[in-house]
Structures are given as C-alpha cells and as structure tokens.
Amino acid sequence: MALHRLNDRLIEHLKLDDSEEESLLSFYLESATNYIKAATGYENDHLIILLAGIFYEYRVTEKSMALAVEALTPLIISAEMSGEGHGSESGESETSN
C-alpha cells in the first residue's frame, strides 16, 4: 500500500504544522484505506483522506469510532453508486497487497 502518497494530502487537509501529530497519520491512513477498500472494493483517495481526517479529529475509543464509521457507510455506498470514479483520483489502478 502506498500510503505515503496520501500523507502530504492528509497533512494539507488537516492543516498540520506540528510534526508530532504526523506520527499517527500513517495509522489513520492505513485504517481508512482498509475500511474504504472493504466497503467499496477499491481505494478512493478522496474518501480515504476524508475518513483519515475524521479518525484524526475525533480520537475516541475504537468502539466509538466503529459506530461513527458505520454511520458513514451509507455515504460511502452512495458515492460508489453515483459513479464517483474507481481507484485513486490520480488515475492509478488498484494494486493488490
């Protein structure tokens, strides 16, 4: 998984200046990527950044986060059904791990 390609975008999205906070970003990106891929069948950079940002902003227990993510599932499925593109926004094809 090439999460480092999204790291700078997530930092920009979150408007981070402090490098201390950046240490958690790879964890949030990996978690978001896994969830989006399981929910849609592909990696969508926009949805991954959005979800990783939510993970970062609302650092709560894993159980609470699972409930929050479940609430987002209809939005993710809606994005899938509306045909907002498959794969990354950069046009890269999905790679298997």
N, CA, C and O atoms as a MOPAC input file, in Angstrom:
PM7 MOZYME 1SCF
protein

 N      0.84300 1    -1.17000 1     0.00000 1
 C      0.00000 1     0.00000 1     0.00000 1
 C      0.89100 1     1.23700 1     0.00000 1
 O      1.81300 1     1.33700 1     0.81000 1
 N      0.63100 1     2.15200 1    -0.87500 1
 C      1.45100 1     3.36000 1    -0.98400 1
 C      0.80400 1     4.50600 1    -0.21500 1
 O      0.39000 1     5.50600 1    -0.80200 1
 N      0.72200 1     4.35100 1     1.09200 1
 C      0.06600 1     5.37200 1     1.90400 1
 C      0.84900 1     6.67300 1     1.93800 1
 O      0.26900 1     7.74300 1     2.12200 1
 N      2.15600 1     6.59200 1     1.76400 1
 C      2.95200 1     7.81100 1     1.79800 1
 C      2.51100 1     8.79600 1     0.72100 1
 O      2.72300 1    10.00000 1     0.86600 1
 N      1.90000 1     8.30200 1    -0.35800 1
 C      1.45000 1     9.19500 1    -1.42200 1
 C      0.28500 1    10.06000 1    -0.94600 1
 O      0.04600 1    11.13000 1    -1.50500 1
 N     -0.43400 1     9.61500 1     0.06700 1
 C     -1.55000 1    10.37700 1     0.61200 1
 C     -1.17200 1    11.17800 1     1.84500 1
 O     -1.94000 1    12.03600 1     2.27900 1
 N     -0.01400 1    10.91800 1     2.41300 1
 C      0.38100 1    11.56500 1     3.65700 1
 C      0.39000 1    13.09400 1     3.53200 1
 O     -0.16300 1    13.78800 1     4.38500 1
 N      1.01500 1    13.61600 1     2.47600 1
 C      1.06900 1    15.06700 1     2.29300 1
 C     -0.31700 1    15.66400 1     2.09300 1
 O     -0.60300 1    16.75700 1     2.58000 1
 N     -1.17500 1    14.94800 1     1.37600 1
 C     -2.54600 1    15.43800 1     1.18200 1
 C     -3.31300 1    15.47700 1     2.48800 1
 O     -4.09600 1    16.39700 1     2.72400 1
 N     -3.09000 1    14.47000 1     3.34900 1
 C     -3.76600 1    14.45400 1     4.64100 1
 C     -3.25000 1    15.58500 1     5.52400 1
 O     -4.03700 1    16.23900 1     6.20800 1
 N     -1.94900 1    15.82400 1     5.52100 1
 C     -1.37300 1    16.92900 1     6.29500 1
 C     -1.97000 1    18.25600 1     5.84000 1
 O     -2.31100 1    19.10600 1     6.66300 1
 N     -2.09500 1    18.42800 1     4.53200 1
 C     -2.69400 1    19.65300 1     3.99400 1
 C     -4.16500 1    19.74800 1     4.38200 1
 O     -4.63500 1    20.81600 1     4.77600 1
 N     -4.89300 1    18.64100 1     4.27200 1
 C     -6.31700 1    18.60400 1     4.61400 1
 C     -6.53600 1    18.97700 1     6.08200 1
 O     -7.47900 1    19.69400 1     6.41700 1
 N     -5.65500 1    18.48000 1     6.94900 1
 C     -5.78500 1    18.73100 1     8.37700 1
 C     -5.13800 1    20.04300 1     8.81100 1
 O     -5.30500 1    20.48200 1     9.94900 1
 N     -4.39400 1    20.66800 1     7.88900 1
 C     -3.69000 1    21.91900 1     8.16900 1
 C     -2.74600 1    21.77700 1     9.36200 1
 O     -2.76100 1    22.59400 1    10.28300 1
 N     -1.92800 1    20.72400 1     9.32900 1
 C     -0.99800 1    20.43600 1    10.41000 1
 C      0.30400 1    21.20400 1    10.22400 1
 O      0.82400 1    21.32100 1     9.11500 1
 N      0.81400 1    21.72300 1    11.33100 1
 C      2.12300 1    22.36900 1    11.33100 1
 C      3.10100 1    21.62500 1    12.23200 1
 O      4.31500 1    21.73600 1    12.06400 1
 N      2.57800 1    20.87700 1    13.17400 1
 C      3.38800 1    20.21600 1    14.19100 1
 C      3.70300 1    18.78300 1    13.76900 1
 O      2.79500 1    17.97800 1    13.56500 1
 N      4.98400 1    18.47000 1    13.64100 1
 C      5.37500 1    17.13600 1    13.17700 1
 C      5.05200 1    16.04000 1    14.19700 1
 O      5.00300 1    14.86500 1    13.83400 1
 N      4.83200 1    16.40300 1    15.46900 1
 C      4.45500 1    15.39200 1    16.47100 1
 C      3.16700 1    14.68600 1    16.06600 1
 O      3.04700 1    13.47000 1    16.21500 1
 N      2.22300 1    15.43500 1    15.56200 1
 C      0.92900 1    14.87900 1    15.17900 1
 C      1.04600 1    13.96500 1    13.96700 1
 O      0.22100 1    13.06800 1    13.79200 1
 N      2.03300 1    14.17100 1    13.14500 1
 C      2.18600 1    13.40300 1    11.91800 1
 C      2.48900 1    11.93000 1    12.16800 1
 O      2.27600 1    11.09700 1    11.28700 1
 N      2.97900 1    11.60200 1    13.35400 1
 C      3.34000 1    10.21600 1    13.63200 1
 C      2.13400 1     9.28200 1    13.59600 1
 O      2.28400 1     8.09100 1    13.32400 1
 N      0.94900 1     9.80500 1    13.86600 1
 C     -0.26300 1     8.98400 1    13.85700 1
 C     -0.89600 1     8.86300 1    12.47700 1
 O     -1.75400 1     8.00800 1    12.25500 1
 N     -0.47500 1     9.71300 1    11.55800 1
 C     -1.15500 1     9.77300 1    10.27000 1
 C     -1.09200 1     8.47600 1     9.48100 1
 O     -2.07400 1     8.10100 1     8.84100 1
 N      0.03600 1     7.78500 1     9.51200 1
 C      0.11900 1     6.53400 1     8.74200 1
 C     -0.86700 1     5.50700 1     9.28900 1
 O     -1.44900 1     4.73700 1     8.52600 1
 N     -1.05600 1     5.49300 1    10.59200 1
 C     -2.03800 1     4.58600 1    11.19400 1
 C     -3.44800 1     4.93700 1    10.71900 1
 O     -4.21500 1     4.05400 1    10.33600 1
 N     -3.78500 1     6.22600 1    10.74600 1
 C     -5.11400 1     6.65400 1    10.29800 1
 C     -5.31600 1     6.39100 1     8.81200 1
 O     -6.39700 1     5.97700 1     8.39300 1
 N     -4.28200 1     6.62900 1     8.02000 1
 C     -4.38400 1     6.36300 1     6.58300 1
 C     -4.57600 1     4.88000 1     6.29600 1
 O     -5.38100 1     4.50800 1     5.44200 1
 N     -3.84300 1     4.04100 1     7.00100 1
 C     -3.98100 1     2.59900 1     6.80300 1
 C     -5.37300 1     2.12300 1     7.20900 1
 O     -5.99800 1     1.33500 1     6.50000 1
 N     -5.85100 1     2.60400 1     8.34700 1
 C     -7.18400 1     2.21700 1     8.80800 1
 C     -8.25400 1     2.67900 1     7.83500 1
 O     -9.17300 1     1.92600 1     7.51200 1
 N     -8.13600 1     3.90800 1     7.37000 1
 C     -9.11800 1     4.44700 1     6.42800 1
 C     -9.07300 1     3.69600 1     5.10100 1
 O    -10.11700 1     3.39300 1     4.52300 1
 N     -7.87800 1     3.39700 1     4.61900 1
 C     -7.73200 1     2.67000 1     3.36500 1
 C     -8.37400 1     1.29600 1     3.46900 1
 O     -9.09700 1     0.87600 1     2.56500 1
 N     -8.11700 1     0.59900 1     4.55900 1
 C     -8.69500 1    -0.73100 1     4.75400 1
 C    -10.21800 1    -0.67100 1     4.77900 1
 O    -10.88900 1    -1.51300 1     4.18100 1
 N    -10.76200 1     0.33000 1     5.47500 1
 C    -12.21400 1     0.43900 1     5.57200 1
 C    -12.83000 1     0.75300 1     4.21200 1
 O    -13.78900 1     0.10300 1     3.79800 1
 N    -12.28100 1     1.74900 1     3.51800 1
 C    -12.83200 1     2.15300 1     2.22300 1
 C    -12.73500 1     1.00800 1     1.22400 1
 O    -13.67600 1     0.75900 1     0.47000 1
 N    -11.61300 1     0.31700 1     1.21600 1
 C    -11.44200 1    -0.79600 1     0.28200 1
 C    -12.44200 1    -1.91700 1     0.59000 1
 O    -12.99300 1    -2.52500 1    -0.32800 1
 N    -12.67500 1    -2.18900 1     1.86900 1
 C    -13.64300 1    -3.22500 1     2.24400 1
 C    -15.07000 1    -2.78700 1     1.90500 1
 O    -15.89500 1    -3.60800 1     1.50400 1
 N    -15.35900 1    -1.49700 1     2.06600 1
 C    -16.71700 1    -1.01300 1     1.83100 1
 C    -17.04700 1    -0.86800 1     0.35800 1
 O    -18.19600 1    -1.06300 1    -0.03700 1
 N    -16.05400 1    -0.52600 1    -0.46700 1
 C    -16.33800 1    -0.22600 1    -1.87000 1
 C    -15.68600 1    -1.20000 1    -2.84800 1
 O    -16.12200 1    -1.31600 1    -3.99300 1
 N    -14.64400 1    -1.89900 1    -2.39900 1
 C    -13.93300 1    -2.80500 1    -3.28500 1
 C    -12.75100 1    -2.16800 1    -3.98400 1
 O    -12.05800 1    -2.83200 1    -4.75500 1
 N    -12.50700 1    -0.89700 1    -3.72800 1
 C    -11.36900 1    -0.20900 1    -4.33600 1
 C    -10.89100 1     0.91900 1    -3.42000 1
 O    -11.55900 1     1.26000 1    -2.44400 1
 N     -9.74500 1     1.48500 1    -3.73900 1
 C     -9.19900 1     2.59700 1    -2.97500 1
 C     -9.56300 1     3.90200 1    -3.66500 1
 O     -9.22800 1     4.10400 1    -4.83300 1
 N    -10.24000 1     4.77900 1    -2.96000 1
 C    -10.60500 1     6.09700 1    -3.47200 1
 C     -9.89900 1     7.12400 1    -2.59700 1
 O    -10.20600 1     7.25400 1    -1.41200 1
 N     -8.95500 1     7.84900 1    -3.18100 1
 C     -8.14000 1     8.77900 1    -2.41200 1
 C     -8.97400 1     9.79200 1    -1.63900 1
 O     -8.69200 1    10.07700 1    -0.47600 1
 N     -9.99100 1    10.33100 1    -2.28100 1
 C    -10.81900 1    11.34600 1    -1.62700 1
 C    -11.49500 1    10.78600 1    -0.37500 1
 O    -11.46700 1    11.41800 1     0.68100 1
 N    -12.09500 1     9.61800 1    -0.48900 1
 C    -12.76500 1     9.00700 1     0.65700 1
 C    -11.76400 1     8.60800 1     1.74500 1
 O    -12.06100 1     8.71800 1     2.93400 1
 N    -10.59000 1     8.14900 1     1.34100 1
 C     -9.56100 1     7.77300 1     2.31400 1
 C     -9.11900 1     8.99700 1     3.10900 1
 O     -9.02100 1     8.93600 1     4.33400 1
 N     -8.85100 1    10.10400 1     2.42400 1
 C     -8.43500 1    11.33700 1     3.10000 1
 C     -9.53600 1    11.82300 1     4.03400 1
 O     -9.26100 1    12.22400 1     5.16500 1
 N    -10.77200 1    11.78900 1     3.56900 1
 C    -11.90100 1    12.21600 1     4.39000 1
 C    -11.99900 1    11.38300 1     5.66400 1
 O    -12.12100 1    11.93100 1     6.76000 1
 N    -11.94700 1    10.07800 1     5.52400 1
 C    -12.08600 1     9.18900 1     6.68200 1
 C    -10.87800 1     9.28100 1     7.61100 1
 O    -11.04100 1     9.28800 1     8.83100 1
 N     -9.67500 1     9.35000 1     7.05700 1
 C     -8.47800 1     9.50000 1     7.90000 1
 C     -8.53600 1    10.81400 1     8.67500 1
 O     -8.10800 1    10.87700 1     9.82800 1
 N     -9.06100 1    11.85400 1     8.04600 1
 C     -9.22800 1    13.13400 1     8.73300 1
 C    -10.19800 1    13.02500 1     9.89600 1
 O     -9.98300 1    13.61800 1    10.95300 1
 N    -11.26700 1    12.26400 1     9.69600 1
 C    -12.22300 1    12.04500 1    10.78200 1
 C    -11.56600 1    11.25900 1    11.91300 1
 O    -11.74900 1    11.58100 1    13.08700 1
 N    -10.79900 1    10.22300 1    11.55700 1
 C    -10.08200 1     9.46600 1    12.58700 1
 C     -9.17600 1    10.38500 1    13.39500 1
 O     -9.11400 1    10.28200 1    14.62000 1
 N     -8.47600 1    11.28400 1    12.71100 1
 C     -7.54600 1    12.19900 1    13.37100 1
 C     -8.28900 1    13.18500 1    14.27500 1
 O     -7.90000 1    13.39500 1    15.42400 1
 N     -9.34000 1    13.77700 1    13.76100 1
 C    -10.05200 1    14.81500 1    14.50900 1
 C    -10.79500 1    14.27800 1    15.72300 1
 O    -10.87800 1    14.95700 1    16.74600 1
 N    -11.33100 1    13.07800 1    15.62400 1
 C    -12.15500 1    12.52200 1    16.70200 1
 C    -11.47800 1    11.30500 1    17.29700 1
 O    -11.95300 1    10.18100 1    17.13900 1
 N    -10.39800 1    11.52400 1    17.96100 1
 C     -9.63400 1    10.42100 1    18.57000 1
 C    -10.39600 1     9.87400 1    19.76900 1
 O    -10.23800 1    10.32400 1    20.90300 1
 N    -11.21200 1     8.90400 1    19.47200 1
 C    -12.04500 1     8.29300 1    20.50700 1
 C    -11.71300 1     6.81300 1    20.58000 1
 O    -10.84200 1     6.32400 1    19.86100 1
 N    -12.40700 1     6.11400 1    21.44600 1
 C    -12.16300 1     4.68400 1    21.57500 1
 C    -12.47600 1     3.97500 1    20.25900 1
 O    -13.22300 1     4.48300 1    19.42400 1
 N    -11.90200 1     2.81600 1    20.09800 1
 C    -12.11400 1     2.04000 1    18.87800 1
 C    -13.59200 1     1.71200 1    18.67900 1
 O    -14.09300 1     1.73000 1    17.55500 1
 N    -14.28300 1     1.41300 1    19.77300 1
 C    -15.70700 1     1.08700 1    19.68800 1
 C    -16.50900 1     2.29600 1    19.20800 1
 O    -17.38100 1     2.16300 1    18.34900 1
 N    -16.22000 1     3.46800 1    19.75700 1
 C    -16.92400 1     4.68100 1    19.33300 1
 C    -16.62300 1     5.00800 1    17.88000 1
 O    -17.50400 1     5.43500 1    17.13500 1
 N    -15.37300 1     4.80500 1    17.48400 1
 C    -15.00700 1     5.07400 1    16.09600 1
 C    -15.71900 1     4.11400 1    15.15700 1
 O    -16.14500 1     4.50900 1    14.07200 1
 N    -15.85400 1     2.85000 1    15.56400 1
 C    -16.55200 1     1.86900 1    14.73400 1
 C    -18.00100 1     2.29300 1    14.51800 1
 O    -18.53500 1     2.14600 1    13.41900 1
 N    -18.63400 1     2.81600 1    15.55600 1
 C    -20.01300 1     3.29100 1    15.41800 1
 C    -20.09100 1     4.48900 1    14.47900 1
 O    -21.01600 1     4.59100 1    13.67400 1
 N    -19.13100 1     5.38400 1    14.58100 1
 C    -19.11200 1     6.55800 1    13.70400 1
 C    -18.90300 1     6.15500 1    12.25000 1
 O    -19.55800 1     6.68500 1    11.35300 1
 N    -17.99200 1     5.21800 1    12.02100 1
 C    -17.72000 1     4.76800 1    10.65800 1
 C    -18.94500 1     4.06600 1    10.07700 1
 O    -19.25800 1     4.23600 1     8.89900 1
 N    -19.62900 1     3.29000 1    10.88800 1
 C    -20.84900 1     2.63500 1    10.41900 1
 C    -21.87600 1     3.66900 1     9.96800 1
 O    -22.62000 1     3.43000 1     9.01700 1
 N    -21.91900 1     4.81500 1    10.64500 1
 C    -22.84000 1     5.87300 1    10.25400 1
 C    -22.45400 1     6.46800 1     8.90000 1
 O    -23.31300 1     6.98600 1     8.18700 1
 N    -21.17900 1     6.40000 1     8.54400 1
 C    -20.71200 1     6.92700 1     7.25800 1
 C    -20.92700 1     5.96300 1     6.09800 1
 O    -20.87900 1     6.36900 1     4.93700 1
 N    -21.16000 1     4.71300 1     6.39900 1
 C    -21.28000 1     3.70200 1     5.35300 1
 C    -22.30000 1     4.07700 1     4.27500 1
 O    -22.00500 1     3.90300 1     3.09300 1
 N    -23.48100 1     4.58100 1     4.62700 1
 C    -24.41700 1     4.95900 1     3.54900 1
 C    -23.84700 1     6.02200 1     2.61200 1
 O    -24.13000 1     6.00000 1     1.41400 1
 N    -23.05300 1     6.94700 1     3.13700 1
 C    -22.44900 1     7.97600 1     2.28900 1
 C    -21.41600 1     7.37500 1     1.34500 1
 O    -21.31400 1     7.77300 1     0.18400 1
 N    -20.65700 1     6.42100 1     1.85100 1
 C    -19.63900 1     5.76200 1     1.03200 1
 C    -20.31100 1     4.93100 1    -0.06100 1
 O    -19.87100 1     4.94000 1    -1.21100 1
 N    -21.35800 1     4.22800 1     0.29300 1
 C    -22.08800 1     3.43400 1    -0.69700 1
 C    -22.73700 1     4.35700 1    -1.72500 1
 O    -22.77000 1     4.03400 1    -2.91200 1
 N    -23.25100 1     5.49700 1    -1.28000 1
 C    -23.84000 1     6.46400 1    -2.20100 1
 C    -22.80800 1     6.97400 1    -3.19900 1
 O    -23.10400 1     7.11500 1    -4.38500 1
 N    -21.59800 1     7.24900 1    -2.72200 1
 C    -20.52000 1     7.68300 1    -3.61600 1
 C    -20.20700 1     6.59800 1    -4.63300 1
 O    -19.96200 1     6.89200 1    -5.80300 1
 N    -20.21400 1     5.35700 1    -4.19700 1
 C    -19.95800 1     4.22400 1    -5.08600 1
 C    -21.04800 1     4.12400 1    -6.15100 1
 O    -20.75600 1     3.92800 1    -7.33100 1
 N    -22.29600 1     4.25900 1    -5.72900 1
 C    -23.41800 1     4.10500 1    -6.65000 1
 C    -23.52100 1     5.27400 1    -7.62600 1
 O    -24.01200 1     5.11100 1    -8.74300 1
 N    -23.05900 1     6.44800 1    -7.20800 1
 C    -23.15600 1     7.60400 1    -8.09400 1
 C    -22.05300 1     7.61400 1    -9.13700 1
 O    -22.03100 1     8.46500 1   -10.02600 1
 N    -21.12500 1     6.64700 1    -9.01900 1
 C    -20.06900 1     6.53000 1   -10.02100 1
 C    -19.01500 1     7.59600 1    -9.90300 1
 O    -18.52200 1     8.08800 1   -10.91700 1
 N    -18.65500 1     7.96700 1    -8.69300 1
 C    -17.64600 1     8.99300 1    -8.48700 1
 C    -16.25200 1     8.47200 1    -8.75700 1
 O    -15.28400 1     8.97700 1    -8.18900 1
 N    -16.13400 1     7.50300 1    -9.58600 1
 C    -14.82100 1     7.00100 1   -10.00500 1
 C    -14.34800 1     5.84900 1    -9.17100 1
 O    -14.66300 1     5.74000 1    -7.98500 1
 N    -13.59700 1     5.00100 1    -9.79800 1
 C    -12.99300 1     3.86400 1    -9.12400 1
 C    -11.49900 1     4.09100 1    -9.07400 1
 O    -10.92400 1     4.71200 1    -9.96700 1
 N    -10.88100 1     3.59000 1    -8.03800 1
 C     -9.43200 1     3.73400 1    -7.89700 1
 C     -9.08300 1     5.09100 1    -7.35100 1
 O     -9.95000 1     5.82700 1    -6.88100 1
 N     -7.81500 1     5.42000 1    -7.41400 1
 C     -7.35900 1     6.68400 1    -6.86800 1
 C     -7.72000 1     7.82100 1    -7.80600 1
 O     -7.94600 1     7.60900 1    -8.99800 1
 N     -7.77200 1     9.02500 1    -7.26300 1
 C     -8.07900 1    10.19300 1    -8.07300 1
 C     -7.00300 1    10.44900 1    -9.11100 1
 O     -7.26500 1    11.08000 1   -10.13500 1
 N     -5.80400 1     9.97000 1    -8.86000 1
 C     -4.71600 1    10.20100 1    -9.79000 1
 C     -4.79400 1     9.27800 1   -10.99600 1
 O     -3.96600 1     9.36200 1   -11.90300 1
 N     -5.79500 1     8.39300 1   -11.00500 1
 C     -5.98000 1     7.50300 1   -12.14000 1
 C     -5.17000 1     6.23000 1   -12.03800 1
 O     -5.14400 1     5.43000 1   -12.97300 1
 N     -4.50100 1     6.03400 1   -10.90100 1
 C     -3.72000 1     4.80800 1   -10.72200 1
 C     -4.66400 1     3.64400 1   -10.56400 1
 O     -5.71600 1     3.77900 1    -9.94000 1
 N     -4.31800 1     2.53400 1   -11.10400 1
 C     -5.14700 1     1.35000 1   -10.92900 1
 C     -4.88400 1     0.74000 1    -9.56400 1
 O     -3.83000 1     0.95300 1    -8.96500 1
 N     -5.84200 1    -0.01000 1    -9.09000 1
 C     -5.72400 1    -0.65700 1    -7.79000 1
 C     -4.63000 1    -1.71600 1    -7.83900 1
 O     -4.50700 1    -2.46200 1    -8.81000 1
 N     -3.85400 1    -1.76400 1    -6.79000 1
 C     -2.83000 1    -2.79800 1    -6.69500 1
 C     -3.16200 1    -3.69500 1    -5.54100 1
 O     -3.64100 1    -3.23200 1    -4.50500 1
 N     -2.91500 1    -4.97000 1    -5.70300 1
 C     -3.19000 1    -5.90900 1    -4.60500 1
 C     -2.01300 1    -5.93100 1    -3.66400 1
 O     -0.86800 1    -5.70400 1    -4.05500 1
 N     -2.33100 1    -6.21600 1    -2.38500 1
 C     -1.29900 1    -6.23200 1    -1.34600 1
 C     -0.78900 1    -7.61700 1    -1.13900 1
 O      0.08700 1    -7.83400 1    -0.30100 1

